């Protein structure tokens, strides 16, 4: 069994699917990639048993193939070859020979029949959502940075996808901050919630294009499927109850000001240099048309930044984790941001003028 394919045709899809493969696995076959070629189509599949990416390449491959090969080694070989080389792959028993020009590599394979392919769940109810790749990528980027990273509350290590009427709401929180965004869909749905794992979200952001092409999302029992372009991604969902985010998003914070995003971002980054490395605290001191950002550390060093803002409400002095503020300023992408407060003990609400669906909440910290 052998096929031929151009290096450029193979390289980008190969890089895309290899992202989910873990380096160290108890099951050796999970370090491999499933290659299946027939009738002018080569399908690359990678899985870590929690999620699976399959990518179809349509090309004149001139043969058939069905095997599994080390993902890292094949990717390294492709990267090291010269541009526009034609690659020939031939399998015999438990080996595959990869030839390109005067280069020849002889690698081990494992049987395709042993590959743990995740199959689509076809039983039970199935909810279908259509959304453009650009829109889904924008929504995910607005909230993914607020996800927890290895919290024992496992349901926080992912994003909530909530369908309600004709809206898709996406929420991420790590218990100290919360990011919420929402978009209108072109049909009505019964209320439904799923929590998608962190790794799935990170891969989706990498794979989605800034195009108007549609993503077909299918939600079934314990599984979410995303199909777009030549890619199909299957992911398990996190079994758990996401916290009631609506209780965290404040309403009626009266003390607010608008500021240029880049200006305050750079000020926060400078002030953070002398913040305590462990707690990352920064004080936001609001006075008449003035905002001071003050940080100190255990060596009694201090940084202070002052910004002129349009503010004439009550004076406030509140502490926050500066990293949480920098995260939102790096990810919202608008020119202006609005900060709103109730009092010195309440959360901060960050919004943007051009997107009323976006809300970011940070809990205060004592400094």
C-alpha positions as CSV (number, residue, x, y, z in Angstrom):
1,X,0.0,0.0,0.0
2,X,1.5,3.3,-1.0
3,X,0.5,7.0,-1.6
4,X,2.2,10.1,-2.9
5,X,1.5,13.7,-1.6
6,X,3.2,17.1,-1.9
7,X,4.9,18.3,1.3
8,X,3.0,21.6,1.3
9,X,-0.4,19.8,1.0
10,X,0.5,17.6,4.0
11,X,2.4,20.0,6.3
12,X,-0.4,22.4,7.5
13,X,-3.0,19.7,8.1
14,X,-0.4,17.6,9.9
15,X,0.5,20.4,12.2
16,X,-3.2,21.1,12.9
17,X,-4.0,17.6,14.1
18,X,-0.7,16.9,16.0
19,X,-1.6,19.6,18.5
20,X,-3.7,17.3,20.7
21,X,-1.2,14.5,20.9
22,X,0.4,14.1,24.3
23,X,4.2,13.3,24.3
24,X,4.0,10.7,27.1
25,X,1.3,8.2,27.0
26,X,0.6,4.9,28.8
27,X,-0.9,3.7,25.5
28,X,1.9,3.9,22.8
29,X,-0.7,4.0,20.0
30,X,-1.9,7.4,21.3
31,X,1.4,9.0,20.3
32,X,0.5,7.9,16.7
33,X,-1.6,9.4,14.0
34,X,-4.1,7.4,12.1
35,X,-3.6,7.7,8.3
36,X,-6.3,6.5,6.0
37,X,-6.1,7.1,2.3
38,X,-8.4,6.0,-0.5
39,X,-10.1,7.6,-3.6
40,X,-8.1,10.8,-3.8
41,X,-8.6,11.5,-0.1
42,X,-6.2,11.2,2.9
43,X,-7.7,11.5,6.4
44,X,-5.5,12.2,9.3
45,X,-6.9,11.4,12.8
46,X,-5.4,12.2,16.2
47,X,-7.0,11.5,19.6
48,X,-6.2,11.7,23.4
49,X,-9.4,9.7,24.2
50,X,-11.1,12.9,25.5
51,X,-11.2,14.6,22.1
52,X,-10.4,13.7,18.5
53,X,-9.5,15.7,15.4
54,X,-9.9,14.3,11.9
55,X,-8.8,16.3,8.9
56,X,-9.4,15.4,5.3
57,X,-6.9,16.3,2.5
58,X,-8.2,16.0,-1.0
59,X,-5.4,15.4,-3.4
60,X,-4.3,13.0,-6.2
61,X,-2.7,10.5,-3.8
62,X,-2.6,7.6,-6.3
63,X,-3.2,4.7,-3.9
64,X,-4.5,3.4,-0.6
65,X,-3.1,3.4,2.9
66,X,-4.3,2.4,6.4
67,X,-1.9,2.6,9.2
68,X,-0.7,4.5,12.3
69,X,2.6,6.4,12.5
70,X,4.4,8.5,15.1
71,X,2.9,11.9,14.8
72,X,5.9,13.8,16.1
73,X,8.4,11.9,13.8
74,X,6.2,12.4,10.7
75,X,5.8,16.1,11.5
76,X,9.5,16.6,12.1
77,X,10.3,14.8,8.8
78,X,7.9,17.0,6.9
79,X,9.2,20.2,8.4
80,X,12.8,19.2,7.6
81,X,12.2,18.4,4.0
82,X,12.6,21.0,1.2
83,X,9.7,23.0,-0.1
84,X,7.4,21.4,-2.7
85,X,9.0,18.0,-2.4
86,X,6.9,15.0,-3.3
87,X,6.6,12.5,-0.5
88,X,6.0,8.8,-1.1
89,X,4.8,6.5,1.6
90,X,4.9,2.8,1.3
91,X,3.8,0.3,4.0
92,X,4.8,-3.3,4.5
93,X,3.9,-5.3,7.6
94,X,4.8,-3.2,10.6
95,X,6.9,-0.6,8.8
96,X,6.4,2.5,6.7
97,X,9.0,3.9,4.3
98,X,8.8,7.7,3.7
99,X,10.8,8.8,0.7
100,X,11.3,12.4,-0.6
101,X,14.0,13.2,-3.2
102,X,17.1,11.5,-2.0
103,X,15.9,11.2,1.6
104,X,14.5,8.0,3.0
105,X,13.0,7.2,6.4
106,X,12.0,3.8,7.6
107,X,9.6,4.0,10.6
108,X,7.7,1.6,12.8
109,X,3.9,1.5,12.6
110,X,1.1,0.0,14.7
111,X,-2.1,-1.5,13.1
112,X,-4.9,0.9,12.1
113,X,-7.4,-1.6,13.5
114,X,-6.0,-1.0,17.0
115,X,-6.5,2.8,16.9
116,X,-9.0,3.9,19.5
117,X,-11.2,6.0,17.2
118,X,-13.9,8.0,19.0
119,X,-17.2,7.5,17.3
120,X,-20.0,10.0,17.2
121,X,-22.8,9.4,19.7
122,X,-25.9,8.9,17.6
123,X,-28.4,8.0,20.3
124,X,-30.6,10.4,22.3
125,X,-31.4,14.0,21.4
126,X,-29.2,16.0,19.1
127,X,-29.0,19.8,19.0
128,X,-27.6,21.4,15.9
129,X,-26.1,25.0,15.9
130,X,-24.8,26.9,12.9
131,X,-22.4,29.8,13.4
132,X,-19.6,31.3,11.3
133,X,-16.0,30.4,12.1
134,X,-15.1,34.0,12.6
135,X,-17.9,34.6,15.1
136,X,-17.2,31.4,17.1
137,X,-13.5,32.2,17.3
138,X,-14.2,35.8,18.4
139,X,-16.5,34.5,21.2
140,X,-14.1,31.9,22.4
141,X,-11.2,34.4,22.6
142,X,-13.3,36.8,24.6
143,X,-13.8,34.2,27.4
144,X,-11.2,31.4,27.3
145,X,-8.6,33.2,29.4
146,X,-10.9,33.2,32.4
147,X,-11.1,29.4,32.5
148,X,-9.5,27.6,35.5
149,X,-6.4,25.7,34.8
150,X,-6.3,22.6,37.0
151,X,-8.9,23.4,39.6
152,X,-10.2,20.5,41.8
153,X,-13.6,21.9,40.9
154,X,-13.2,20.2,37.5
155,X,-16.3,21.8,36.0
156,X,-14.4,25.2,36.1
157,X,-11.6,23.7,33.8
158,X,-13.7,24.5,30.7
159,X,-16.3,26.8,29.2
160,X,-20.0,26.7,29.6
161,X,-22.0,26.7,26.4
162,X,-25.6,27.7,27.2
163,X,-28.4,27.7,24.7
164,X,-31.5,29.6,25.7
165,X,-34.2,30.7,23.2
166,X,-32.3,32.2,20.2
167,X,-29.0,32.8,22.0
168,X,-25.7,31.1,22.6
169,X,-24.1,32.2,25.9
170,X,-20.5,31.3,26.6
171,X,-19.0,31.7,30.1
172,X,-15.6,31.0,31.7
173,X,-14.7,31.4,35.4
174,X,-12.0,30.3,37.8
175,X,-13.8,31.5,40.9
176,X,-11.9,34.8,41.1
177,X,-13.1,36.3,37.8
178,X,-15.8,35.6,35.2
179,X,-16.0,36.3,31.5
180,X,-19.4,36.2,29.7
181,X,-20.3,36.7,26.0
182,X,-23.4,36.0,24.0
183,X,-24.5,35.9,20.3
184,X,-27.8,35.6,18.6
185,X,-28.6,32.5,16.6
186,X,-31.0,32.1,13.7
187,X,-33.4,29.7,15.4
188,X,-34.9,29.0,18.9
189,X,-33.7,26.2,21.2
190,X,-34.8,24.6,24.4
191,X,-32.6,25.6,27.3
192,X,-29.5,23.4,27.3
193,X,-26.0,23.5,29.0
194,X,-22.8,21.8,28.2
195,X,-19.3,22.3,29.6
196,X,-16.5,21.9,27.1
197,X,-13.0,21.0,28.3
198,X,-10.2,23.5,28.3
199,X,-8.1,21.5,25.8
200,X,-11.0,21.4,23.3
201,X,-11.4,25.2,23.5
202,X,-7.7,25.9,23.0
203,X,-7.6,23.6,19.9
204,X,-10.8,25.1,18.5
205,X,-9.3,28.6,18.7
206,X,-6.2,27.4,16.8
207,X,-8.2,25.5,14.1
208,X,-10.9,28.1,13.4
209,X,-10.3,30.5,10.5
210,X,-11.4,34.2,10.3
211,X,-13.9,33.3,7.6
212,X,-17.6,33.4,7.1
213,X,-17.7,29.7,6.5
214,X,-20.1,27.9,8.8
215,X,-19.3,25.7,11.8
216,X,-21.9,23.0,12.4
217,X,-22.0,22.2,16.2
218,X,-23.8,19.1,17.2
219,X,-24.5,18.5,20.9
220,X,-25.5,14.9,22.0
221,X,-25.3,12.9,25.2
222,X,-21.9,13.6,26.7
223,X,-20.4,14.7,23.5
224,X,-19.9,17.8,21.3
225,X,-19.0,17.7,17.6
226,X,-17.7,20.6,15.5
227,X,-17.5,20.3,11.7
228,X,-16.0,23.1,9.6
229,X,-13.9,23.2,6.4
230,X,-12.1,19.8,6.1
231,X,-12.0,19.4,9.9
232,X,-14.2,17.3,12.3
233,X,-13.5,17.7,16.0
234,X,-15.3,15.4,18.5
235,X,-15.0,16.1,22.2
236,X,-16.3,14.7,25.4
237,X,-18.0,17.2,27.7
238,X,-17.4,17.8,31.4
239,X,-20.0,16.1,33.6
240,X,-20.8,18.6,36.3
241,X,-23.0,21.7,37.2
242,X,-21.6,25.0,36.2
243,X,-22.1,27.8,38.9
244,X,-25.0,30.2,38.4
245,X,-23.1,32.9,36.6
246,X,-26.0,35.4,36.5
247,X,-25.7,35.9,40.3
248,X,-22.1,37.1,39.8
249,X,-22.7,39.6,37.0
250,X,-23.5,42.9,38.8
251,X,-26.3,45.2,37.8
252,X,-26.3,48.9,38.5
253,X,-22.7,49.7,39.3
254,X,-22.9,53.5,39.4
255,X,-19.3,54.5,39.6
256,X,-17.9,54.1,36.1
257,X,-15.3,55.6,33.7
258,X,-14.2,55.0,30.2
259,X,-10.6,54.8,29.2
260,X,-8.4,54.0,26.2
261,X,-7.6,50.3,26.3
262,X,-4.0,50.5,25.3
263,X,-3.2,53.4,27.6
264,X,-4.5,51.6,30.7
265,X,-3.0,48.3,29.6
266,X,0.5,49.8,29.3
267,X,0.0,51.5,32.7
268,X,-1.1,48.2,34.3
269,X,1.9,46.4,32.8
270,X,4.3,48.9,34.1
271,X,2.7,49.0,37.6
272,X,2.7,45.2,37.7
273,X,6.5,45.1,37.6
274,X,6.7,45.9,41.3
275,X,3.6,44.0,42.4
276,X,4.0,41.1,44.8
277,X,5.0,38.1,42.7
278,X,2.7,35.7,44.5
279,X,-0.5,37.8,45.0
280,X,-0.1,40.2,42.0
281,X,-2.1,42.9,43.8
282,X,-2.7,46.4,42.4
283,X,-4.7,49.2,44.0
284,X,-7.0,51.3,41.7
285,X,-7.4,54.6,43.5
286,X,-10.2,56.7,41.9
287,X,-10.4,60.5,42.6
288,X,-11.7,63.5,40.8
289,X,-10.8,63.0,37.1
290,X,-7.9,60.8,38.2
291,X,-7.0,57.1,38.4
292,X,-3.9,56.0,40.2
293,X,-2.6,52.5,39.9
294,X,-0.4,51.6,42.8
295,X,1.6,48.4,43.5
296,X,3.9,47.4,46.3
297,X,5.9,44.2,47.1
298,X,7.5,42.6,50.1
299,X,10.8,44.6,49.6
300,X,8.8,47.8,50.3
301,X,9.2,48.9,46.6
302,X,6.4,50.9,45.0
303,X,5.2,51.7,41.5
304,X,2.6,54.4,40.8
305,X,0.9,55.3,37.5
306,X,-1.5,58.2,37.2
307,X,-4.1,58.5,34.4
308,X,-6.4,61.4,33.6
309,X,-10.0,60.1,33.2
310,X,-13.4,61.6,33.1
311,X,-14.6,60.7,36.6
312,X,-16.5,62.8,39.2
313,X,-18.3,60.2,41.4
314,X,-17.3,59.1,44.9
315,X,-13.6,58.4,45.6
316,X,-12.7,54.7,45.7
317,X,-9.6,52.7,46.7
318,X,-9.9,49.0,45.6
319,X,-7.4,46.2,45.2
320,X,-7.4,43.7,42.3
321,X,-5.2,41.0,40.9
322,X,-3.4,42.9,38.1
323,X,-3.0,39.8,35.9
324,X,-6.8,39.4,35.7
325,X,-7.0,43.0,34.5
326,X,-4.2,42.7,32.0
327,X,-5.8,39.5,30.6
328,X,-9.1,41.2,29.7
329,X,-7.3,44.2,28.2
330,X,-5.3,42.0,26.0
331,X,-8.3,40.0,24.8
332,X,-11.2,42.4,24.2
333,X,-9.7,44.1,21.1
334,X,-11.8,47.4,21.3
335,X,-10.3,50.9,21.5
336,X,-12.2,51.9,24.7
337,X,-13.1,49.9,27.8
338,X,-15.5,50.9,30.6
339,X,-14.7,50.0,34.3
340,X,-17.7,50.1,36.7
341,X,-17.7,49.8,40.5
342,X,-20.4,49.9,43.3
343,X,-18.2,50.5,46.4
344,X,-14.8,49.7,47.8
345,X,-15.8,46.1,48.6
346,X,-17.6,45.1,45.4
347,X,-16.5,43.5,42.2
348,X,-15.3,45.4,39.1
349,X,-17.3,45.1,35.9
350,X,-15.4,45.6,32.6
351,X,-17.5,46.2,29.5
352,X,-16.8,47.6,26.0
353,X,-19.0,50.3,24.3
354,X,-19.5,48.5,21.0
355,X,-20.5,45.0,22.4
356,X,-23.3,45.1,24.9
357,X,-23.2,41.2,25.1
358,X,-19.7,41.2,26.7
359,X,-19.1,41.3,30.4
360,X,-16.1,40.6,32.6
361,X,-16.2,40.6,36.4
362,X,-13.2,40.6,38.7
363,X,-13.6,40.1,42.5
364,X,-11.7,42.5,44.7
365,X,-8.7,41.6,46.9
366,X,-7.5,43.0,50.1
367,X,-4.1,44.7,49.8
